[in-house]
Amino acid sequence: MTWNVEIEPRQCIASGSCAAIAPELFVLDGSHARPLHDRIDEDERALDAADCCPVLALTVRDGTEVIGPRP
């Protein structure tokens, strides 16, 4: 299975938490972060990064279902 990862650039404040938690998945790119790939293999670190985003700019989807950030 694969997941879709998205970062809303207008919402992202470039805190770097996602890149610190999962540098293989996310990178800081100027004034915001971005995923290295739109689709990834299932990876708990992506969910951890979504959970830790201070402005909830990172979304992880399994198909159409939002699975991250977790409630």
DRENBASE-326991 format. One record per residue: z, x, y of N, C-alpha, C in turn; residue number from 1; residue in one letter. Coordinates in nm, 3 decimals, always signed. Example, Ala and Ser with C-alpha at 12.3 -4.5 7.8 and 13.67 -1.06 7.14 Angstrom:
2
+---------+---------+---------+---------+---------+---------+---------+---------+---------+-----+----+
!    n_zz !    n_xx !    n_yy !   ca_zz !   ca_xx !   ca_yy !    c_zz !    c_xx !    c_yy !   i ! aa !
+---------+---------+---------+---------+---------+---------+---------+---------+---------+-----+----+
!  +0.780 !  +1.319 !  -0.569 !  +0.780 !  +1.230 !  -0.450 !  +0.780 !  +1.320 !  -0.330 !   1 !  A !
!  +0.708 !  +1.285 !  -0.225 !  +0.714 !  +1.367 !  -0.106 !  +0.787 !  +1.290 !  +0.003 !   2 !  S !
+---------+---------+---------+---------+---------+---------+---------+---------+---------+-----+----+
This chain:
71
+---------+---------+---------+---------+---------+---------+---------+---------+---------+-----+----+
!    n_zz !    n_xx !    n_yy !   ca_zz !   ca_xx !   ca_yy !    c_zz !    c_xx !    c_yy !   i ! aa !
+---------+---------+---------+---------+---------+---------+---------+---------+---------+-----+----+
!  +0.000 !  +0.084 !  -0.119 !  +0.000 !  +0.000 !  +0.000 !  +0.000 !  +0.088 !  +0.125 !   1 !  M !
!  -0.059 !  +0.034 !  +0.229 !  -0.058 !  +0.103 !  +0.358 !  -0.003 !  +0.011 !  +0.465 !   2 !  T !
!  +0.049 !  +0.073 !  +0.568 !  +0.103 !  +0.001 !  +0.682 !  +0.022 !  +0.034 !  +0.806 !   3 !  W !
!  +0.021 !  -0.056 !  +0.902 !  -0.037 !  -0.031 !  +1.034 !  +0.077 !  +0.007 !  +1.128 !   4 !  N !
!  +0.057 !  +0.109 !  +1.208 !  +0.156 !  +0.147 !  +1.308 !  +0.091 !  +0.142 !  +1.445 !   5 !  V !
!  +0.164 !  +0.087 !  +1.541 !  +0.112 !  +0.074 !  +1.677 !  +0.222 !  +0.109 !  +1.776 !   6 !  E !
!  +0.182 !  +0.173 !  +1.884 !  +0.273 !  +0.196 !  +1.996 !  +0.207 !  +0.136 !  +2.119 !   7 !  I !
!  +0.279 !  +0.047 !  +2.185 !  +0.228 !  -0.016 !  +2.307 !  +0.246 !  +0.084 !  +2.422 !   8 !  E !
!  +0.136 !  +0.146 !  +2.469 !  +0.148 !  +0.251 !  +2.570 !  +0.207 !  +0.204 !  +2.703 !   9 !  P !
!  +0.187 !  +0.078 !  +2.739 !  +0.244 !  +0.028 !  +2.865 !  +0.394 !  +0.008 !  +2.855 !  10 !  R !
!  +0.445 !  +0.000 !  +2.734 !  +0.588 !  -0.021 !  +2.713 !  +0.660 !  +0.111 !  +2.683 !  11 !  Q !
!  +0.590 !  +0.206 !  +2.625 !  +0.649 !  +0.333 !  +2.582 !  +0.696 !  +0.415 !  +2.702 !  12 !  C !
!  +0.817 !  +0.472 !  +2.690 !  +0.872 !  +0.556 !  +2.797 !  +0.875 !  +0.704 !  +2.756 !  13 !  I !
!  +0.812 !  +0.738 !  +2.645 !  +0.803 !  +0.876 !  +2.596 !  +0.940 !  +0.938 !  +2.574 !  14 !  A !
!  +1.031 !  +0.863 !  +2.513 !  +1.164 !  +0.918 !  +2.484 !  +1.156 !  +1.028 !  +2.378 !  15 !  S !
!  +1.054 !  +1.022 !  +2.295 !  +1.036 !  +1.123 !  +2.191 !  +1.111 !  +1.095 !  +2.062 !  16 !  G !
!  +1.181 !  +0.984 !  +2.055 !  +1.259 !  +0.957 !  +1.935 !  +1.169 !  +0.941 !  +1.812 !  17 !  S !
!  +1.056 !  +0.876 !  +1.826 !  +0.967 !  +0.857 !  +1.710 !  +0.913 !  +0.991 !  +1.660 !  18 !  C !
!  +0.872 !  +1.078 !  +1.753 !  +0.818 !  +1.208 !  +1.715 !  +0.927 !  +1.298 !  +1.657 !  19 !  A !
!  +1.050 !  +1.282 !  +1.702 !  +1.161 !  +1.361 !  +1.648 !  +1.194 !  +1.317 !  +1.506 !  20 !  A !
!  +1.191 !  +1.186 !  +1.481 !  +1.224 !  +1.133 !  +1.349 !  +1.111 !  +1.158 !  +1.249 !  21 !  I !
!  +0.988 !  +1.144 !  +1.294 !  +0.873 !  +1.155 !  +1.203 !  +0.758 !  +1.230 !  +1.269 !  22 !  A !
!  +0.771 !  +1.363 !  +1.286 !  +0.664 !  +1.439 !  +1.353 !  +0.531 !  +1.438 !  +1.279 !  23 !  P !
!  +0.535 !  +1.404 !  +1.149 !  +0.410 !  +1.394 !  +1.073 !  +0.337 !  +1.264 !  +1.102 !  24 !  E !
!  +0.406 !  +1.169 !  +1.168 !  +0.348 !  +1.037 !  +1.194 !  +0.321 !  +1.010 !  +1.342 !  25 !  L !
!  +0.403 !  +1.071 !  +1.432 !  +0.394 !  +1.040 !  +1.575 !  +0.396 !  +1.168 !  +1.657 !  26 !  F !
!  +0.333 !  +1.159 !  +1.775 !  +0.329 !  +1.273 !  +1.866 !  +0.343 !  +1.223 !  +2.009 !  27 !  V !
!  +0.409 !  +1.303 !  +2.093 !  +0.412 !  +1.272 !  +2.236 !  +0.279 !  +1.317 !  +2.295 !  28 !  L !
!  +0.218 !  +1.230 !  +2.374 !  +0.086 !  +1.257 !  +2.430 !  +0.090 !  +1.222 !  +2.578 !  29 !  D !
!  +0.136 !  +1.314 !  +2.659 !  +0.147 !  +1.286 !  +2.802 !  +0.261 !  +1.193 !  +2.831 !  30 !  G !
!  +0.230 !  +1.079 !  +2.890 !  +0.334 !  +0.987 !  +2.936 !  +0.376 !  +0.885 !  +2.832 !  31 !  S !
!  +0.325 !  +0.896 !  +2.709 !  +0.368 !  +0.806 !  +2.602 !  +0.344 !  +0.871 !  +2.466 !  32 !  H !
!  +0.402 !  +0.810 !  +2.364 !  +0.382 !  +0.858 !  +2.228 !  +0.265 !  +0.783 !  +2.166 !  33 !  A !
!  +0.214 !  +0.838 !  +2.056 !  +0.108 !  +0.770 !  +1.983 !  +0.119 !  +0.806 !  +1.836 !  34 !  R !
!  +0.076 !  +0.714 !  +1.749 !  +0.073 !  +0.748 !  +1.607 !  -0.043 !  +0.844 !  +1.580 !  35 !  P !
!  -0.024 !  +0.933 !  +1.486 !  -0.133 !  +1.023 !  +1.449 !  -0.243 !  +0.950 !  +1.375 !  36 !  L !
!  -0.206 !  +0.841 !  +1.307 !  -0.303 !  +0.758 !  +1.233 !  -0.263 !  +0.612 !  +1.250 !  37 !  H !
!  -0.360 !  +0.524 !  +1.260 !  -0.332 !  +0.380 !  +1.272 !  -0.278 !  +0.322 !  +1.142 !  38 !  D !
!  -0.325 !  +0.376 !  +1.030 !  -0.279 !  +0.329 !  +0.898 !  -0.212 !  +0.445 !  +0.828 !  39 !  R !
!  -0.097 !  +0.416 !  +0.767 !  -0.022 !  +0.519 !  +0.696 !  +0.020 !  +0.466 !  +0.559 !  40 !  I !
!  +0.047 !  +0.557 !  +0.468 !  +0.111 !  +0.516 !  +0.343 !  +0.252 !  +0.470 !  +0.377 !  41 !  D !
!  +0.306 !  +0.382 !  +0.296 !  +0.442 !  +0.334 !  +0.319 !  +0.535 !  +0.454 !  +0.337 !  42 !  E !
!  +0.612 !  +0.451 !  +0.445 !  +0.699 !  +0.564 !  +0.478 !  +0.820 !  +0.512 !  +0.554 !  43 !  D !
!  +0.935 !  +0.525 !  +0.496 !  +1.060 !  +0.476 !  +0.556 !  +1.083 !  +0.536 !  +0.694 !  44 !  E !
!  +1.034 !  +0.658 !  +0.717 !  +1.052 !  +0.722 !  +0.849 !  +0.983 !  +0.644 !  +0.960 !  45 !  R !
!  +0.873 !  +0.576 !  +0.930 !  +0.806 !  +0.493 !  +1.030 !  +0.896 !  +0.377 !  +1.071 !  46 !  A !
!  +0.964 !  +0.317 !  +0.974 !  +1.058 !  +0.209 !  +1.006 !  +1.178 !  +0.261 !  +1.084 !  47 !  L !
!  +1.228 !  +0.379 !  +1.046 !  +1.339 !  +0.439 !  +1.119 !  +1.299 !  +0.467 !  +1.264 !  48 !  D !
!  +1.177 !  +0.516 !  +1.285 !  +1.129 !  +0.544 !  +1.420 !  +1.117 !  +0.415 !  +1.501 !  49 !  A !
!  +1.067 !  +0.309 !  +1.439 !  +1.057 !  +0.181 !  +1.509 !  +1.195 !  +0.128 !  +1.545 !  50 !  A !
!  +1.291 !  +0.144 !  +1.455 !  +1.427 !  +0.099 !  +1.480 !  +1.492 !  +0.175 !  +1.595 !  51 !  D !
!  +1.459 !  +0.302 !  +1.610 !  +1.524 !  +0.388 !  +1.711 !  +1.457 !  +0.387 !  +1.847 !  52 !  C !
!  +1.339 !  +0.328 !  +1.857 !  +1.269 !  +0.325 !  +1.986 !  +1.353 !  +0.248 !  +2.087 !  53 !  C !
!  +1.391 !  +0.312 !  +2.198 !  +1.480 !  +0.245 !  +2.294 !  +1.419 !  +0.125 !  +2.365 !  54 !  P !
!  +1.286 !  +0.116 !  +2.367 !  +1.220 !  +0.003 !  +2.434 !  +1.138 !  -0.083 !  +2.336 !  55 !  V !
!  +1.156 !  -0.058 !  +2.206 !  +1.087 !  -0.133 !  +2.100 !  +0.935 !  -0.136 !  +2.119 !  56 !  L !
!  +0.879 !  -0.022 !  +2.156 !  +0.735 !  -0.012 !  +2.178 !  +0.658 !  +0.013 !  +2.049 !  57 !  A !
!  +0.727 !  +0.048 !  +1.941 !  +0.664 !  +0.083 !  +1.815 !  +0.674 !  -0.034 !  +1.718 !  58 !  L !
!  +0.561 !  -0.071 !  +1.660 !  +0.556 !  -0.181 !  +1.564 !  +0.494 !  -0.132 !  +1.434 !  59 !  T !
!  +0.555 !  -0.169 !  +1.323 !  +0.502 !  -0.138 !  +1.191 !  +0.469 !  -0.271 !  +1.124 !  60 !  V !
!  +0.348 !  -0.282 !  +1.070 !  +0.305 !  -0.406 !  +1.003 !  +0.260 !  -0.376 !  +0.861 !  61 !  R !
!  +0.294 !  -0.468 !  +0.774 !  +0.242 !  -0.469 !  +0.638 !  +0.148 !  -0.589 !  +0.633 !  62 !  D !
!  +0.021 !  -0.563 !  +0.648 !  -0.076 !  -0.672 !  +0.664 !  -0.052 !  -0.739 !  +0.798 !  63 !  G !
!  -0.023 !  -0.867 !  +0.797 !  +0.005 !  -0.938 !  +0.922 !  +0.154 !  -0.951 !  +0.950 !  64 !  T !
!  +0.238 !  -0.911 !  +0.853 !  +0.383 !  -0.924 !  +0.867 !  +0.443 !  -0.803 !  +0.939 !  65 !  E !
!  +0.519 !  -0.830 !  +1.046 !  +0.590 !  -0.723 !  +1.116 !  +0.711 !  -0.686 !  +1.032 !  66 !  V !
!  +0.718 !  -0.557 !  +0.993 !  +0.832 !  -0.510 !  +0.916 !  +0.918 !  -0.411 !  +0.993 !  67 !  I !
!  +0.873 !  -0.369 !  +1.106 !  +0.952 !  -0.279 !  +1.190 !  +0.916 !  -0.301 !  +1.335 !  68 !  G !
!  +1.014 !  -0.299 !  +1.424 !  +1.153 !  -0.267 !  +1.396 !  +1.223 !  -0.377 !  +1.317 !  69 !  P !
!  +1.324 !  -0.333 !  +1.243 !  +1.400 !  -0.426 !  +1.161 !  +1.507 !  -0.493 !  +1.245 !  70 !  R !
!  +1.541 !  -0.619 !  +1.209 !  +1.645 !  -0.690 !  +1.286 !  +1.782 !  -0.626 !  +1.272 !  71 !  P !
+---------+---------+---------+---------+---------+---------+---------+---------+---------+-----+----+
